[in-house]
Every structure is written in structure tokens, then in C-alpha cells.
Amino acid sequence: MPSARTAFTRRDADRFDKYCDHLIVIDHAWKTQLGKTKSKIVGVYRLLRDDMARKAGGFYSAGEYDIAPLLARHDGKRILELGRSCVRASHRSKRTIEVLWRGLLAYIRAHRIDVLIGCASFPGASPFVHAQALSYLAHYARAEGEWAVRAHTDLYRPMAMAPKDAIDADKARESLSPLIKGYLRLGARFGDGAVVDVDFNTTDVFVVMPVARIGARYIDYFSGTGRRAA
């Protein structure tokens, strides 16, 4: 449940906000119920760089996942945490995600980011509802080796609820949100264990994506230099 202040103001805020940059997508052709046109925020990302995370006392995702070993293994790399990703229900499409990623790529280049991390969410506080999708991520897209990350023991919920041979991979992929599908296409891998966020009524997974692994065709596409990304 949201805090009393959040419920009253209808504004989500926490101690990390002042250390973050905020990427915003605006639809300047939004139609009101009266048929008038106005500008409306339809998509957002919260961006926390590692230099600012040190001032903030750490990354937000460290509250759910033990990321200290990951950070130690990649000491010296520039890390960016993606958070508070939200797209207005009417604009939850591939197109809006693409616009967000165009802005994100420009930010990555400007700050010479090496690694993207963060939490992505499934709706609802019951991982079992998403058993196929979570099992798919665990079996087909798990972060391993130098990129491995595990949920804190007291928060850990198993993701591999179904054996690999019992998963309908096509249906499992279709059940993923456009955002998580996009992460997968870009080469993201996912941590070990889901975490239930009661406050936001979500089931979270950890995402890690080395920028160097993002395919050139996607870099060209989101830069506007490529016509399409297969």
C-alpha cells in the first residue's frame, strides 16, 4: 500500500529522487475529453548514475538484491540504474518504449555508461501468477558468471517454478511486458530470484545489461541512423 503522503498527493517520491535524472516522454497531441489538444506526460524513467548513487548512500535496487559483489567485480565501470519506469496505460506500446530508449541511449553516450542495472516489475504481489514468464527468464535469460546477482535471502522468491521442458517458450515470451521484451532483445539478463514489493503491488526481477552487448543494429536504430531493428 502507498504511504499516507503518497496516497494524498498522488505523487510517488523517495530519498533517491534528488540524486537522479528523470527522462520524460511527452505526447504533445493528447486529446482531452472535450476534443482539445494538450501536452501530457506518457512515459518516464528515473536514472541514477553510480557517482550520484554514492552520494545517495547506494542504489535503490540494493534494497532488494545483493548487488555488492556485482559492483565489486566491475569496479571502475560506469553503472546506471534504471528505475521507476512507467508508461501511461493508453501508450503502452512498442513505440513509446522506443522513444524512451532513444532518449536513454543519448544519456548513455553523454555519460559514457558501461552497464545498465535495475528492477523490472510484473503486476501483482503473487509470483505464481507469472510462473511461466518467470520460469522462462530463469531458464533462458539468467545472469551468470561475472554478471550474477541474487535477491536478498529474506526476500528471495524462486523464479524457476516450472522445469524448462514444461515451458511453452513462445507463450511465455508473449506474456512479458513490452519493457521486459525490449530488455531481452537488447541482450539483458536477469538475476536469481524474484522479490515481492508489497508497497507497489508488484513482483520484481533484477535486470543487468552491459552496454557493449547491445547489438549494433539496435544502437543504430535508437540513434535514428537505422531504419529498423529486426
N, C-alpha and C positions, 0 to 999 in steps of 0.2 A: 504494500500500500504506500502511496506517496505521503510525504510528511505533511503536517497541517499547513505549513507555509507554502509548499508546492501546490497543494490542492487549492488553497485560497487564491494564490497569484496566477495559477495555471502556467507557471514558468519553472522549468527544470534548471536547477543551478547547484553547483557544489564548489568545493575549495579549489578544484583544478582549473575552473573556467578562466580565472585571471591570468593564468600562465599559458593559455592555449591561443592558437589562432583558429578562427572559425570560417570555414568555407561554406558559402551560401549560394544556392541556385534560386533565381527569381524568375517567375513567369510574368512577363510584362503585359500579357494579353489575357489575364484572368478575367472571366466573365462573372459578374455578380448576378444575384437573382433578379435584379432589375434590368439586366442586359448591359450594364455599363462595364467598361474595361478599366481594370486597375492592376497594379503590381502586387504579387503575392509570393511570399517565400514558400517554395515547394520542396526544397531539399537542403540538408545541412550535413556537415562533417565537423567534428572537433579534432584539431590537430595539436598534438603535444610532442615537441621535439625533446630529445634526450637532455640537451642543455637546460631547457626550461623544466624538465621533469626533476632534475637535481634541485632546483630552487623550490619546486612544489613538494619535495620530500619523496619522490618516486613516481612511477607510472600508475595510472588508475587500475590497469589490469593486474597489477601486483597484488591487489586485494583478493583476487580470485585464483590466480595462477602463480606458481613458484617460478618467476622469470629470472631470478638472480643468477642461476647457472648459465642461462642463455646469454645474459648481458656480459657475464664474465668471459664466456667463450669468444665473444665478439667485441671485446674491449677495443675501443678506437674507431669502431664503425659508427656512423651517424644513424641513429634509430628514430623513427617517427611512429608514434602511437595514433591510430585512427580510432575515434570513439564517437559516441552519441550520433551515429549515422541514423538519419530519419528522413523519410520521403513521404510527402502528403499522399494519402490513400488514392486520390484521383490521378496522381502522377507516378504511381509505382510501376514503372515500365523500364525496359532496357534503355530507352532514350534518356531518361532522367539520370540513370546510373552513368551513362556515357558522359553526360555533361559534368557530373561531379568528378569523374575521373579525368576529364580534360583539365579541370582546374587543379586537381590533385597532382597530376604529372608536372604541371608548371611549377607547383610548390616544391615537389621533389627535386626538380632540376635547380631551382633557385637556392635551395638549402643543401644540395649535394647529398641527399639522403641515400643510405645504403640498404636499410632494412625497414620494412613496414611490419608493425605488430598491432594487436588489438583484439577486442572481443566482438564477435558477431552473435546475433541472437535469433532464436526461434521463439515464436509466440507461445505463451503459457508456461506454467511452472511444473509441468509434468514431462520429463524426458521421454516417457514411454509412448506418448502421442507421436513422437518423431523417431520412433525406434528404427525404421528403415533408413531414414536420412542420416541419422547419427551413426548407425552401423556402417553405412556407405562411406562416410568420412573417415571412420576409424580404420576400415579395411583398405580403402583405395587412396586416401589422401592424408595419411597420418605423418606428422613431422617426426623425423628420426635423426639419429646421429647428432651432429652439431646444432641442429635446429630443434631438438626435442624439448618439449615443455609439458609439465604435468600440473593438473589442478591441485590446489592445496588439499591435503589428506582429509581434513574435516569437511570440505566442500565437494569432494570428488564424487561424481556420478558416472558409472560406466557408460561408454558410448557404443561399444560393440555388443549390443543386446541381441543381435541375430548373427549366426555364423555367415561367413562370406558366401557360401554356396546357397544360402537361403534368401539372399537379397536379389530383388529384381532391380538391377543397376539402373535401367532406363527410367523406371517409375521413381526410384529413389532420387535420381538427379532432378526429375521434373518437380518433385516436392520441395526442392530447395528454393529459397528466396532468390529473386534476381540478383541481389547483392552477393550472396554466397556463391551463386553460379558464376558471377563475374570474377570473384576471387579465384575460383577453381580454374577458370580459363586462363587467368594470368599467372598460374603456377603456384598459388598459395597452398600451404599445408596446414594441418590442424593439430592442436595439442591433444594430449591424452587426458580424457575426462571432460565431462560437461559440468557446468555449475548452474544451479538454480538461483536466480535473482528474484527474491520474493518481492522486493520493492517495485521492480519494474514488471513483474509477472512474465518473466522470460526464462528461457533455458539458453545459457551462453556457451559458446565454444571459442577457443583461442586460435587466432589466425597469425601465421608468420609467413612473410613473403620477402625474400631477398630481391631487391630491385634488379640485380644482374640477371635473374632468372626470367624476368618478364620478356616475352618474345619480341623481337624487333618489329614484327608486323603490328603488334599492339601499341608499341611505342610510337610508330609512325601514325597509326590510326588516331590515337588520343592526342597526338601533336597536331593533327589536322593535315599532315603531309601524306597520309594514306587514305585511299577512298573507302576501304573496308577492311575488316578483320574477320577472317573466317572463323 
